[in-house]
Amino acid sequence: MNRKPVVNIGVQRFDKLRKQGAFYIDKTEFIREWWETGSDVTLITRPRRFGKTLNMSMIECFFSREYEGRGDLFEGLSIFGSGADREKYRNLQGKFPVIFLTFANAKAAGYSEMENKITEVIAGLYNANDYLLDSGCLNENEKEYYKKIKIGMPSDIAEGAVHQMACFMQRYYKENVIIILDEYDTPMQEAWLCGYWDRAVRFFSCFFNATFKTNPYLERGLITGITRIARESIFTGMNNLEVITTTSDEYAAAFGFTENEVFDALEDMGLGSEKGEVKKWYDGFTFGKCTDIYNPWSISSFIRKNGKYENYWADTSSNSLVNSLMQTGVPGIKQTMEALLQGKSFEAELDERIVFDQLGGSASAVWSLLLATGYLKVLKLEYVGERKRKVYTLALTNMEAVYIFENMVKGWFGGNTETYYNEFIHALLHDNVRRMNTFMNKVALNTFSSFDSGNKPSGQTEPERFYHGFVLGMVVNMADTYIVRSNRESGYGRYDVMLEPVDKEGRAFIFEFKVLDPDEGEENLEDTLAAAHRQIAEKRYEAELVSRGFAPENIRSYGFAFRGKECLIG
C-alpha cells in the first residue's frame, strides 16, 4: 500500500491520483485477476462509492495505447511486483486501444432527454478520436458516417456507434479493442422511476448487443454498475457475459477496503486508536466469502477529516429509487424495516437479478435491490431443500445504513407534516386526546396520498402503507425512550402497535387501527372507534405488558378510526 498523507476525496482518475502522490490503497491485483480469467465480457456490480470508477480508470491507464510508456504510474504497485509474471504485465501495459464510457450523468426525466445524454457520451467518444478522420484508415463513406455522430443523432445510429468506433480503432491500431462501460445501469434506474422503462429497454438491448455481443473487434469488455439487471431485459442473448455480484467470490477484495487495509491506513495516519469505533460505523459489507469490507469513500473521508465520525456515505448521492420503493411498497416491506431499524435480521429468498417490472409488488425484488446497493448485508446463506433454494439472513449493513433509513422515514413526514407528527407524539405522551386528534388528522391529510390510502379494509389500496409508515416514524423518533412493536401476538390476538417504555415506571400504549367498514354495520367513525376498543378488550392485548410487570393503570389503549384521510382517535 502506498501510504501518503494527502487524501483527495472524489478523484476518480487513476493517473491523476498517482501523479499527485495521494493516499491510495493498491488494487492493481484486480488487473491480473481480471485478465487471467479470459472472460469476453464481465459485469461487476458493487454499491455506490466503492471505487468502481477509479478501478475502471486504472484498467484504462494500464491497457490503453494512450498511456503507452506510462509504466511509471504502476511502479511500486502489486502488478509490477516480483511475481513470476512480472515481465508479462510490464509488456501488456499500454498495448491495447481502449474505449472508456460512463453513463454516470445519464439521468433524465424523460426518454428523449435520456437519449440525448447517451448520444452526448457517444459523440464525446468520436470527438476524442477524430484523428481517425485524417489517418487514412477510413474511406469516404465511413468519414460521412463519422460526421453523423453528434448529440441528438437518431437512435438507430447511436445503438451501433460504439461497435463502429471499435472497428475504426482496431483498423488503426491493428489490435482488438477493450471496451469499458462504467455505471451502465444509471439510466435504467431513472427510466424505471420516471416511467419510460420499456422504451429504454428497447434502446439498450440493441446497444449492448452491438457493443458487446456481435462485435468482432472486441478484445475484452468490462461493465460496472450497482445492480444486476435481469438478462431478459437488456442483455438478451449475451451468452458471453460473466456476471459478478456482491455474493460472488471473484474480485471480492478488489472493490472496497479490507479490514487489514483500513487498520493499516489508520495506523499510518495516526488514527490507530479509532479502529474499534471505525469498525462499528463503517464495517459490515461482505463480498462473496470476503467479510469486513469497508466503504472507501467513508474511510477516506474519515481520514481526511482527521478522525471525525460522520455519515459520509449517506450524503454522496440520491436514494430516490430506494425511497420510492420503501414508501409505496407492499406493507410487508415496512414491517420488515421496523425490525431492521431495531437491530434485527430477517430471512428471505432472493434472486440477485433485478427485475424492475417486479419492484412495485415484490418484497423479494426490493430486498435484492437493497442487497445490491449495499444497504443490507448477508449474515448467512443457506441452501434449503432438494432444489437448494437460496435463503439469505439479512440485516442493515452498519450505522451509516441505519442513518440513511432513519432520515428516509423522517422525510416521509417532512416539512409541516414532521411538525404535526412530533406534536402528535407530544400530545400522546401527555394524554391530550383532543390535540392527538388535531395533529393526527393533519398528518393523515398530508401523507395518505404518499402512502396510497383507501376507504375499505378489503380494497387494493388500503391504508396499511400509511399505517406501517406511521409506525416506522415511531420507531425512528421514539427509539431512545420506547420499544416499538407492531403486529405481535398478545392475549388472544395480534395488536397493531405497542409502545413499551424503557423506563418501567412510564406509560405504555396500545394502538388498534381500523377503517370504517359499512359491511360490519359501522355508520360513522364513532362506531369504528368502538369496534377498535372492543377488539382490544376481547383480545386482551394488554396481557403482554402486564406479564412484563406494567401496572394496568399505566397502560393506555387507543383506537384509531379512519375514513379516507379523516381520523378519529379515542
Secondary structure by P-SEA (a helix, b strand, c coil): cccccccccccccaaaaaaacccccccaaaaaaaaaacccbbbbbbccccaaaaaaaaaaaaccccccccccccccccccccccaaaaaaaacccbbbbbbbccccccccaaaaaaaaaaaaaaaaaaaccccccccccaaaaaaaaaccccccaaaaaaaaaaaaaaaaaaacbbbbbbbcccaaaaaaaaaacaaaaaaaaaaaaaaacccccccccbbbbbccccccccccccccccbbbbccccccccccccccaaaaaaaaaaaccccaaaaaaacccccccccccccccaaaaaaaaaacccccccccccccaaaaaaaaacccaaaaaaaaaaaacccbbbbbccccccccccccaaaaaaaaaaaccbbbccccccccccccccccccccaaaaaaaaaaaaaaacaaaaaaaaaaaaaaaacaaaaaaaaaaaaaaaccccccccccccccccaaaaaaaaaaaaaaacccccccccccccccccccbbbbbccccbbbbbbbbbccccccccccaaaaaaaaaaaaaaaccaaaaaaaccccccbbbbbbbbcccccccc
